[in-house]
Amino acid sequence: MKKNGPVPLGDALKTFLEKSEVGERIEEAAVVPEWAERVGPAIAAVTTPVKVSRGTLIVAVRSSAWLMELKLMEREVMKRINVDRERGKIRAIRFVMAENAPPAAGGTAPEPPGQSPGKP
C-alpha cells in the first residue's frame, strides 16, 4: 500500500474543491460581484443581486415596472451572466421586489425600455 506524503495546501484545496460541490457553489456566487459588468448599467442601476442558492440567483428589483420587464428579459439576462462560465452556471433567476431600496444613483431609477416618463 502506498503511503501519501505531505501535499501542498493549494493542491489539496484544489482537489477538494474539484471533488465537492463547494467549488461549484463558489463559482455560482462569483456572479454577484460581476452582476453590474454582465448586465450593463441600466439594469444594474435598478437591481441588486442578493444571493445564489443551488443555481438560482435571487435579484432584488426597485420597481414593479422593472420587475415585469426583467421577467420578460430573463433568458437574455441568463445568457449574459453565464457567458464564458464553464462551472457554476446560473440555472434560474428569481426577481423579487426590493423592500425599502434606495433609488438608483442620480435620485431616480431609469424607466424600463419602451416606457416614457410619466406613462404607467
N, CA, C and O atoms as a GROMACS GRO file, in nm:
protein
  480
    1MET      N    1   0.084  -0.117   0.000
    1MET     CA    2   0.000   0.000   0.000
    1MET      C    3   0.089   0.124   0.000
    1MET      O    4   0.182   0.135   0.080
    2LYS      N    5   0.060   0.215  -0.088
    2LYS     CA    6   0.139   0.337  -0.100
    2LYS      C    7   0.096   0.440   0.004
    2LYS      O    8  -0.023   0.470   0.017
    3LYS      N    9   0.192   0.492   0.076
    3LYS     CA   10   0.162   0.593   0.177
    3LYS      C   11   0.180   0.732   0.115
    3LYS      O   12   0.282   0.760   0.053
    4ASN      N   13   0.080   0.815   0.133
    4ASN     CA   14   0.087   0.952   0.078
    4ASN      C   15   0.168   1.040   0.171
    4ASN      O   16   0.155   1.035   0.293
    5GLY      N   17   0.251   1.121   0.111
    5GLY     CA   18   0.331   1.216   0.188
    5GLY      C   19   0.260   1.349   0.194
    5GLY      O   20   0.145   1.362   0.151
    6PRO      N   21   0.327   1.448   0.247
    6PRO     CA   22   0.268   1.582   0.255
    6PRO      C   23   0.235   1.635   0.115
    6PRO      O   24   0.306   1.609   0.017
    7VAL      N   25   0.128   1.708   0.109
    7VAL     CA   26   0.082   1.768  -0.017
    7VAL      C   27   0.072   1.919   0.006
    7VAL      O   28   0.026   1.961   0.112
    8PRO      N   29   0.115   2.000  -0.090
    8PRO     CA   30   0.100   2.145  -0.073
    8PRO      C   31  -0.048   2.181  -0.050
    8PRO      O   32  -0.137   2.124  -0.113
    9LEU      N   33  -0.071   2.274   0.040
    9LEU     CA   34  -0.206   2.313   0.076
    9LEU      C   35  -0.288   2.355  -0.046
    9LEU      O   36  -0.405   2.318  -0.058
   10GLY      N   37  -0.229   2.431  -0.136
   10GLY     CA   38  -0.301   2.476  -0.256
   10GLY      C   39  -0.348   2.359  -0.340
   10GLY      O   40  -0.460   2.360  -0.391
   11ASP      N   41  -0.264   2.255  -0.354
   11ASP     CA   42  -0.302   2.137  -0.430
   11ASP      C   43  -0.415   2.060  -0.361
   11ASP      O   44  -0.508   2.013  -0.425
   12ALA      N   45  -0.405   2.050  -0.228
   12ALA     CA   46  -0.508   1.979  -0.152
   12ALA      C   47  -0.642   2.051  -0.164
   12ALA      O   48  -0.746   1.988  -0.182
   13LEU      N   49  -0.640   2.184  -0.153
   13LEU     CA   50  -0.764   2.261  -0.166
   13LEU      C   51  -0.823   2.249  -0.306
   13LEU      O   52  -0.944   2.233  -0.322
   14LYS      N   53  -0.738   2.256  -0.406
   14LYS     CA   54  -0.785   2.244  -0.545
   14LYS      C   55  -0.854   2.109  -0.565
   14LYS      O   56  -0.962   2.103  -0.624
   15THR      N   57  -0.793   2.003  -0.518
   15THR     CA   58  -0.851   1.869  -0.530
   15THR      C   59  -0.984   1.862  -0.457
   15THR      O   60  -1.082   1.808  -0.509
   16PHE      N   61  -0.988   1.915  -0.336
   16PHE     CA   62  -1.112   1.914  -0.258
   16PHE      C   63  -1.223   1.989  -0.330
   16PHE      O   64  -1.335   1.938  -0.341
   17LEU      N   65  -1.194   2.110  -0.380
   17LEU     CA   66  -1.295   2.191  -0.447
   17LEU      C   67  -1.345   2.125  -0.574
   17LEU      O   68  -1.463   2.137  -0.608
   18GLU      N   69  -1.257   2.057  -0.646
   18GLU     CA   70  -1.297   1.988  -0.769
   18GLU      C   71  -1.389   1.870  -0.740
   18GLU      O   72  -1.478   1.840  -0.820
   19LYS      N   73  -1.368   1.803  -0.627
   19LYS     CA   74  -1.446   1.684  -0.595
   19LYS      C   75  -1.575   1.717  -0.520
   19LYS      O   76  -1.667   1.636  -0.519
   20SER      N   77  -1.583   1.831  -0.459
   20SER     CA   78  -1.700   1.866  -0.379
   20SER      C   79  -1.788   1.966  -0.453
   20SER      O   80  -1.749   2.021  -0.556
   21GLU      N   81  -1.906   1.988  -0.400
   21GLU     CA   82  -1.996   2.088  -0.456
   21GLU      C   83  -1.955   2.229  -0.413
   21GLU      O   84  -2.007   2.327  -0.466
   22VAL      N   85  -1.865   2.240  -0.320
   22VAL     CA   86  -1.823   2.371  -0.271
   22VAL      C   87  -1.764   2.454  -0.385
   22VAL      O   88  -1.793   2.573  -0.396
   23GLY      N   89  -1.681   2.392  -0.467
   23GLY     CA   90  -1.621   2.464  -0.580
   23GLY      C   91  -1.727   2.518  -0.674
   23GLY      O   92  -1.716   2.631  -0.721
   24GLU      N   93  -1.828   2.438  -0.702
   24GLU     CA   94  -1.939   2.479  -0.789
   24GLU      C   95  -2.014   2.597  -0.727
   24GLU      O   96  -2.050   2.692  -0.797
   25ARG      N   97  -2.036   2.591  -0.599
   25ARG     CA   98  -2.109   2.700  -0.531
   25ARG      C   99  -2.027   2.829  -0.528
   25ARG      O  100  -2.083   2.939  -0.540
   26ILE      N  101  -1.897   2.816  -0.513
   26ILE     CA  102  -1.812   2.935  -0.516
   26ILE      C  103  -1.818   2.999  -0.654
   26ILE      O  104  -1.827   3.121  -0.666
   27GLU      N  105  -1.815   2.917  -0.758
   27GLU     CA  106  -1.825   2.969  -0.894
   27GLU      C  107  -1.961   3.036  -0.916
   27GLU      O  108  -1.968   3.142  -0.980
   28GLU      N  109  -2.068   2.976  -0.865
   28GLU     CA  110  -2.202   3.037  -0.877
   28GLU      C  111  -2.205   3.173  -0.809
   28GLU      O  112  -2.255   3.270  -0.865
   29ALA      N  113  -2.151   3.180  -0.689
   29ALA     CA  114  -2.154   3.304  -0.611
   29ALA      C  115  -2.075   3.416  -0.677
   29ALA      O  116  -2.099   3.533  -0.649
   30ALA      N  117  -1.981   3.382  -0.763
   30ALA     CA  118  -1.900   3.484  -0.831
   30ALA      C  119  -1.983   3.576  -0.918
   30ALA      O  120  -1.937   3.684  -0.955
   31VAL      N  121  -2.105   3.535  -0.952
   31VAL     CA  122  -2.190   3.619  -1.036
   31VAL      C  123  -2.234   3.746  -0.960
   31VAL      O  124  -2.262   3.849  -1.023
   32VAL      N  125  -2.240   3.740  -0.830
   32VAL     CA  126  -2.286   3.857  -0.752
   32VAL      C  127  -2.194   3.978  -0.772
   32VAL      O  128  -2.243   4.084  -0.810
   33PRO      N  129  -2.062   3.968  -0.750
   33PRO     CA  130  -1.979   4.086  -0.772
   33PRO      C  131  -1.963   4.122  -0.920
   33PRO      O  132  -1.924   4.234  -0.952
   34GLU      N  133  -1.993   4.029  -1.011
   34GLU     CA  134  -1.982   4.055  -1.155
   34GLU      C  135  -2.112   4.107  -1.215
   34GLU      O  136  -2.115   4.140  -1.334
   35TRP      N  137  -2.218   4.115  -1.138
   35TRP     CA  138  -2.352   4.147  -1.186
   35TRP      C  139  -2.355   4.271  -1.275
   35TRP      O  140  -2.400   4.263  -1.390
   36ALA      N  141  -2.310   4.384  -1.225
   36ALA     CA  142  -2.319   4.510  -1.299
   36ALA      C  143  -2.245   4.502  -1.432
   36ALA      O  144  -2.293   4.552  -1.534
   37GLU      N  145  -2.129   4.441  -1.432
   37GLU     CA  146  -2.048   4.427  -1.552
   37GLU      C  147  -2.120   4.340  -1.656
   37GLU      O  148  -2.112   4.367  -1.776
   38ARG      N  149  -2.187   4.237  -1.610
   38ARG     CA  150  -2.250   4.142  -1.702
   38ARG      C  151  -2.385   4.188  -1.755
   38ARG      O  152  -2.420   4.158  -1.869
   39VAL      N  153  -2.462   4.262  -1.675
   39VAL     CA  154  -2.597   4.302  -1.720
   39VAL      C  155  -2.603   4.443  -1.775
   39VAL      O  156  -2.701   4.478  -1.841
   40GLY      N  157  -2.502   4.523  -1.750
   40GLY     CA  158  -2.500   4.659  -1.802
   40GLY      C  159  -2.553   4.760  -1.702
   40GLY      O  160  -2.617   4.724  -1.604
   41PRO      N  161  -2.525   4.890  -1.728
   41PRO     CA  162  -2.557   4.994  -1.632
   41PRO      C  163  -2.706   5.018  -1.609
   41PRO      O  164  -2.746   5.049  -1.496
   42ALA      N  165  -2.790   5.005  -1.711
   42ALA     CA  166  -2.933   5.031  -1.693
   42ALA      C  167  -2.996   4.931  -1.597
   42ALA      O  168  -3.070   4.969  -1.506
   43ILE      N  169  -2.968   4.803  -1.618
   43ILE     CA  170  -3.024   4.700  -1.530
   43ILE      C  171  -2.959   4.706  -1.393
   43ILE      O  172  -3.026   4.692  -1.291
   44ALA      N  173  -2.829   4.727  -1.389
   44ALA     CA  174  -2.758   4.733  -1.261
   44ALA      C  175  -2.808   4.848  -1.174
   44ALA      O  176  -2.806   4.838  -1.051
   45ALA      N  177  -2.853   4.956  -1.236
   45ALA     CA  178  -2.900   5.073  -1.161
   45ALA      C  179  -3.029   5.046  -1.085
   45ALA      O  180  -3.059   5.117  -0.989
   46VAL      N  181  -3.105   4.946  -1.127
   46VAL     CA  182  -3.235   4.922  -1.063
   46VAL      C  183  -3.244   4.785  -0.997
   46VAL      O  184  -3.352   4.744  -0.954
   47THR      N  185  -3.132   4.715  -0.989
   47THR     CA  186  -3.133   4.581  -0.930
   47THR      C  187  -3.017   4.563  -0.834
   47THR      O  188  -2.918   4.636  -0.838
   48THR      N  189  -3.032   4.465  -0.748
   48THR     CA  190  -2.924   4.425  -0.657
   48THR      C  191  -2.926   4.273  -0.647
   48THR      O  192  -3.026   4.216  -0.602
   49PRO      N  193  -2.817   4.207  -0.688
   49PRO     CA  194  -2.814   4.062  -0.668
   49PRO      C  195  -2.804   4.035  -0.518
   49PRO      O  196  -2.719   4.091  -0.449
   50VAL      N  197  -2.890   3.949  -0.469
   50VAL     CA  198  -2.897   3.924  -0.325
   50VAL      C  199  -2.816   3.801  -0.285
   50VAL      O  200  -2.734   3.808  -0.194
   51LYS      N  201  -2.840   3.690  -0.352
   51LYS     CA  202  -2.769   3.567  -0.320
   51LYS      C  203  -2.789   3.464  -0.430
   51LYS      O  204  -2.875   3.479  -0.516
   52VAL      N  205  -2.708   3.360  -0.424
   52VAL     CA  206  -2.722   3.246  -0.512
   52VAL      C  207  -2.744   3.124  -0.424
   52VAL      O  208  -2.671   3.103  -0.327
   53SER      N  209  -2.844   3.046  -0.459
   53SER     CA  210  -2.873   2.926  -0.382
   53SER      C  211  -2.898   2.810  -0.478
   53SER      O  212  -2.999   2.806  -0.547
   54ARG      N  213  -2.803   2.717  -0.481
   54ARG     CA  214  -2.814   2.597  -0.564
   54ARG      C  215  -2.853   2.628  -0.709
   54ARG      O  216  -2.945   2.567  -0.764
   55GLY      N  217  -2.782   2.722  -0.768
   55GLY     CA  218  -2.802   2.754  -0.910
   55GLY      C  219  -2.907   2.858  -0.938
   55GLY      O  220  -2.926   2.895  -1.054
   56THR      N  221  -2.976   2.906  -0.836
   56THR     CA  222  -3.079   3.009  -0.854
   56THR      C  223  -3.028   3.141  -0.798
   56THR      O  224  -2.989   3.149  -0.682
   57LEU      N  225  -3.027   3.243  -0.882
   57LEU     CA  226  -2.984   3.377  -0.843
   57LEU      C  227  -3.106   3.458  -0.803
   57LEU      O  228  -3.202   3.468  -0.879
   58ILE      N  229  -3.104   3.514  -0.682
   58ILE     CA  230  -3.211   3.600  -0.634
   58ILE      C  231  -3.167   3.744  -0.657
   58ILE      O  232  -3.059   3.784  -0.615
   59VAL      N  233  -3.252   3.821  -0.726
   59VAL     CA  234  -3.220   3.959  -0.760
   59VAL      C  235  -3.333   4.050  -0.714
   59VAL      O  236  -3.448   4.031  -0.752
   60ALA      N  237  -3.299   4.149  -0.630
   60ALA     CA  238  -3.397   4.248  -0.584
   60ALA      C  239  -3.410   4.356  -0.692
   60ALA      O  240  -3.311   4.402  -0.748
   61VAL      N  241  -3.535   4.395  -0.719
   61VAL     CA  242  -3.566   4.495  -0.822
   61VAL      C  243  -3.639   4.610  -0.756
   61VAL      O  244  -3.724   4.588  -0.670
   62ARG      N  245  -3.606   4.734  -0.795
   62ARG     CA  246  -3.655   4.852  -0.726
   62ARG      C  247  -3.793   4.901  -0.770
   62ARG      O  248  -3.851   4.986  -0.701
   63SER      N  249  -3.849   4.852  -0.880
   63SER     CA  250  -3.983   4.896  -0.920
   63SER      C  251  -4.059   4.782  -0.986
   63SER      O  252  -3.999   4.691  -1.043
   64SER      N  253  -4.191   4.788  -0.976
   64SER     CA  254  -4.272   4.682  -1.036
   64SER      C  255  -4.262   4.685  -1.188
   64SER      O  256  -4.269   4.579  -1.252
   65ALA      N  257  -4.245   4.802  -1.248
   65ALA     CA  258  -4.230   4.810  -1.394
   65ALA      C  259  -4.103   4.736  -1.437
   65ALA      O  260  -4.105   4.658  -1.533
   66TRP      N  261  -3.994   4.761  -1.366
   66TRP     CA  262  -3.870   4.690  -1.399
   66TRP      C  263  -3.882   4.541  -1.368
   66TRP      O  264  -3.826   4.459  -1.442
   67LEU      N  265  -3.951   4.505  -1.263
   67LEU     CA  266  -3.969   4.364  -1.229
   67LEU      C  267  -4.035   4.290  -1.345
   67LEU      O  268  -3.990   4.182  -1.384
   68MET      N  269  -4.140   4.348  -1.400
   68MET     CA  270  -4.210   4.286  -1.512
   68MET      C  271  -4.120   4.281  -1.636
   68MET      O  272  -4.116   4.179  -1.706
   69GLU      N  273  -4.048   4.388  -1.662
   69GLU     CA  274  -3.959   4.394  -1.778
   69GLU      C  275  -3.849   4.289  -1.767
   69GLU      O  276  -3.818   4.220  -1.865
   70LEU      N  277  -3.791   4.276  -1.650
   70LEU     CA  278  -3.682   4.179  -1.632
   70LEU      C  279  -3.731   4.035  -1.640
   70LEU      O  280  -3.658   3.948  -1.687
   71LYS      N  281  -3.853   4.010  -1.596
   71LYS     CA  282  -3.908   3.876  -1.612
   71LYS      C  283  -3.919   3.841  -1.760
   71LYS      O  284  -3.896   3.727  -1.799
   72LEU      N  285  -3.955   3.939  -1.843
   72LEU     CA  286  -3.963   3.917  -1.987
   72LEU      C  287  -3.824   3.900  -2.049
   72LEU      O  288  -3.809   3.832  -2.151
   73MET      N  289  -3.723   3.961  -1.988
   73MET     CA  290  -3.586   3.957  -2.039
   73MET      C  291  -3.503   3.844  -1.974
   73MET      O  292  -3.382   3.837  -1.996
   74GLU      N  293  -3.565   3.759  -1.898
   74GLU     CA  294  -3.492   3.660  -1.817
   74GLU      C  295  -3.394   3.577  -1.900
   74GLU      O  296  -3.280   3.557  -1.857
   75ARG      N  297  -3.435   3.528  -2.015
   75ARG     CA  298  -3.344   3.446  -2.097
   75ARG      C  299  -3.220   3.524  -2.139
   75ARG      O  300  -3.109   3.472  -2.134
   76GLU      N  301  -3.239   3.648  -2.181
   76GLU     CA  302  -3.126   3.732  -2.223
   76GLU      C  303  -3.033   3.759  -2.105
   76GLU      O  304  -2.911   3.754  -2.120
   77VAL      N  305  -3.089   3.787  -1.989
   77VAL     CA  306  -3.008   3.812  -1.869
   77VAL      C  307  -2.929   3.685  -1.833
   77VAL      O  308  -2.812   3.693  -1.797
   78MET      N  309  -2.994   3.569  -1.843
   78MET     CA  310  -2.925   3.442  -1.814
   78MET      C  311  -2.807   3.423  -1.909
   78MET      O  312  -2.699   3.382  -1.866
   79LYS      N  313  -2.826   3.453  -2.036
   79LYS     CA  314  -2.716   3.439  -2.132
   79LYS      C  315  -2.600   3.530  -2.093
   79LYS      O  316  -2.484   3.488  -2.096
   80ARG      N  317  -2.632   3.654  -2.057
   80ARG     CA  318  -2.526   3.750  -2.020
   80ARG      C  319  -2.446   3.705  -1.899
   80ARG      O  320  -2.324   3.715  -1.898
   81ILE      N  321  -2.514   3.654  -1.798
   81ILE     CA  322  -2.442   3.620  -1.675
   81ILE      C  323  -2.370   3.486  -1.686
   81ILE      O  324  -2.278   3.460  -1.608
   82ASN      N  325  -2.410   3.401  -1.780
   82ASN     CA  326  -2.344   3.271  -1.794
   82ASN      C  327  -2.238   3.266  -1.903
   82ASN      O  328  -2.170   3.165  -1.918
   83VAL      N  329  -2.222   3.374  -1.979
   83VAL     CA  330  -2.125   3.374  -2.087
   83VAL      C  331  -1.985   3.350  -2.031
   83VAL      O  332  -1.947   3.409  -1.930
   84ASP      N  333  -1.909   3.262  -2.095
   84ASP     CA  334  -1.772   3.228  -2.056
   84ASP      C  335  -1.761   3.157  -1.921
   84ASP      O  336  -1.653   3.152  -1.863
   85ARG      N  337  -1.869   3.102  -1.871
   85ARG     CA  338  -1.865   3.028  -1.744
   85ARG      C  339  -1.872   2.879  -1.774
   85ARG      O  340  -1.970   2.832  -1.832
   86GLU      N  341  -1.770   2.806  -1.736
   86GLU     CA  342  -1.773   2.661  -1.753
   86GLU      C  343  -1.836   2.592  -1.633
   86GLU      O  344  -1.910   2.494  -1.648
   87ARG      N  345  -1.805   2.642  -1.515
   87ARG     CA  346  -1.862   2.588  -1.391
   87ARG      C  347  -1.945   2.696  -1.325
   87ARG      O  348  -1.927   2.815  -1.351
   88GLY      N  349  -2.036   2.653  -1.240
   88GLY     CA  350  -2.114   2.748  -1.162
   88GLY      C  351  -2.213   2.828  -1.243
   88GLY      O  352  -2.241   2.944  -1.211
   89LYS      N  353  -2.267   2.769  -1.348
   89LYS     CA  354  -2.366   2.841  -1.429
   89LYS      C  355  -2.495   2.859  -1.349
   89LYS      O  356  -2.536   2.772  -1.273
   90ILE      N  357  -2.556   2.974  -1.368
   90ILE     CA  358  -2.684   3.003  -1.306
   90ILE      C  359  -2.792   2.935  -1.389
   90ILE      O  360  -2.797   2.952  -1.511
   91ARG      N  361  -2.878   2.859  -1.323
   91ARG     CA  362  -2.982   2.784  -1.394
   91ARG      C  363  -3.118   2.855  -1.390
   91ARG      O  364  -3.205   2.826  -1.471
   92ALA      N  365  -3.135   2.948  -1.294
   92ALA     CA  366  -3.262   3.020  -1.283
   92ALA      C  367  -3.237   3.154  -1.214
   92ALA      O  368  -3.144   3.168  -1.135
   93ILE      N  369  -3.321   3.250  -1.247
   93ILE     CA  370  -3.316   3.380  -1.181
   93ILE      C  371  -3.453   3.405  -1.121
   93ILE      O  372  -3.556   3.381  -1.185
   94ARG      N  373  -3.454   3.451  -0.998
   94ARG     CA  374  -3.580   3.488  -0.933
   94ARG      C  375  -3.573   3.637  -0.902
   94ARG      O  376  -3.497   3.680  -0.815
   95PHE      N  377  -3.653   3.715  -0.973
   95PHE     CA  378  -3.660   3.859  -0.949
   95PHE      C  379  -3.765   3.884  -0.842
   95PHE      O  380  -3.877   3.834  -0.851
   96VAL      N  381  -3.728   3.963  -0.741
   96VAL     CA  382  -3.820   3.994  -0.631
   96VAL      C  383  -3.819   4.145  -0.608
   96VAL      O  384  -3.720   4.213  -0.634
   97MET      N  385  -3.930   4.196  -0.558
   97MET     CA  386  -3.936   4.339  -0.527
   97MET      C  387  -3.847   4.370  -0.408
   97MET      O  388  -3.850   4.300  -0.307
   98ALA      N  389  -3.769   4.474  -0.422
   98ALA     CA  390  -3.681   4.518  -0.312
   98ALA      C  391  -3.766   4.596  -0.213
   98ALA      O  392  -3.850   4.677  -0.252
   99GLU      N  393  -3.743   4.570  -0.087
   99GLU     CA  394  -3.813   4.645   0.017
   99GLU      C  395  -3.725   4.759   0.065
   99GLU      O  396  -3.610   4.737   0.102
  100ASN      N  397  -3.779   4.879   0.064
  100ASN     CA  398  -3.708   4.997   0.111
  100ASN      C  399  -3.575   5.019   0.041
  100ASN      O  400  -3.479   5.068   0.102
  101ALA      N  401  -3.568   4.984  -0.086
  101ALA     CA  402  -3.443   5.004  -0.160
  101ALA      C  403  -3.427   5.151  -0.194
  101ALA      O  404  -3.524   5.216  -0.234
  102PRO      N  405  -3.307   5.204  -0.179
  102PRO     CA  406  -3.285   5.344  -0.216
  102PRO      C  407  -3.294   5.358  -0.367
  102PRO      O  408  -3.270   5.261  -0.438
  103PRO      N  409  -3.327   5.477  -0.417
  103PRO     CA  410  -3.330   5.496  -0.561
  103PRO      C  411  -3.190   5.481  -0.619
  103PRO      O  412  -3.090   5.492  -0.548
  104ALA      N  413  -3.185   5.457  -0.748
  104ALA     CA  414  -3.057   5.443  -0.816
  104ALA      C  415  -2.980   5.573  -0.807
  104ALA      O  416  -3.036   5.679  -0.777
  105ALA      N  417  -2.850   5.566  -0.834
  105ALA     CA  418  -2.766   5.685  -0.833
  105ALA      C  419  -2.828   5.790  -0.924
  105ALA      O  420  -2.873   5.758  -1.034
  106GLY      N  421  -2.831   5.912  -0.881
  106GLY     CA  422  -2.892   6.019  -0.960
  106GLY      C  423  -3.031   6.052  -0.908
  106GLY      O  424  -3.093   6.147  -0.957
  107GLY      N  425  -3.081   5.976  -0.810
  107GLY     CA  426  -3.207   6.011  -0.747
  107GLY      C  427  -3.326   5.931  -0.793
  107GLY      O  428  -3.415   5.905  -0.712
  108THR      N  429  -3.334   5.891  -0.920
  108THR     CA  430  -3.447   5.814  -0.967
  108THR      C  431  -3.399   5.700  -1.054
  108THR      O  432  -3.292   5.706  -1.115
  109ALA      N  433  -3.479   5.597  -1.057
  109ALA     CA  434  -3.445   5.482  -1.141
  109ALA      C  435  -3.483   5.512  -1.285
  109ALA      O  436  -3.584   5.577  -1.310
  110PRO      N  437  -3.403   5.466  -1.380
  110PRO     CA  438  -3.438   5.485  -1.520
  110PRO      C  439  -3.564   5.408  -1.555
  110PRO      O  440  -3.594   5.306  -1.492
  111GLU      N  441  -3.637   5.455  -1.654
  111GLU     CA  442  -3.756   5.386  -1.700
  111GLU      C  443  -3.716   5.259  -1.774
  111GLU      O  444  -3.612   5.256  -1.840
  112PRO      N  445  -3.798   5.153  -1.764
  112PRO     CA  446  -3.769   5.033  -1.842
  112PRO      C  447  -3.772   5.065  -1.990
  112PRO      O  448  -3.838   5.161  -2.030
  113PRO      N  449  -3.703   4.988  -2.073
  113PRO     CA  450  -3.706   5.012  -2.216
  113PRO      C  451  -3.850   5.013  -2.268
  113PRO      O  452  -3.933   4.933  -2.226
  114GLY      N  453  -3.878   5.104  -2.358
  114GLY     CA  454  -4.011   5.110  -2.418
  114GLY      C  455  -4.110   5.192  -2.339
  114GLY      O  456  -4.225   5.206  -2.381
  115GLN      N  457  -4.071   5.247  -2.225
  115GLN     CA  458  -4.161   5.330  -2.146
  115GLN      C  459  -4.110   5.471  -2.142
  115GLN      O  460  -3.990   5.496  -2.137
  116SER      N  461  -4.203   5.563  -2.145
  116SER     CA  462  -4.167   5.705  -2.136
  116SER      C  463  -4.198   5.754  -1.996
  116SER      O  464  -4.290   5.704  -1.932
  117PRO      N  465  -4.121   5.852  -1.947
  117PRO     CA  466  -4.151   5.907  -1.816
  117PRO      C  467  -4.294   5.959  -1.812
  117PRO      O  468  -4.341   6.022  -1.906
  118GLY      N  469  -4.362   5.932  -1.702
  118GLY     CA  470  -4.498   5.981  -1.684
  118GLY      C  471  -4.602   5.885  -1.734
  118GLY      O  472  -4.720   5.906  -1.706
  119LYS      N  473  -4.566   5.781  -1.808
  119LYS     CA  474  -4.663   5.682  -1.854
  119LYS      C  475  -4.657   5.563  -1.760
  119LYS      O  476  -4.548   5.523  -1.718
  120PRO      N  477  -4.772   5.504  -1.727
  120PRO     CA  478  -4.774   5.387  -1.638
  120PRO      C  479  -4.715   5.264  -1.702
  120PRO      O  480  -4.709   5.159  -1.640
   0.00000   0.00000   0.00000
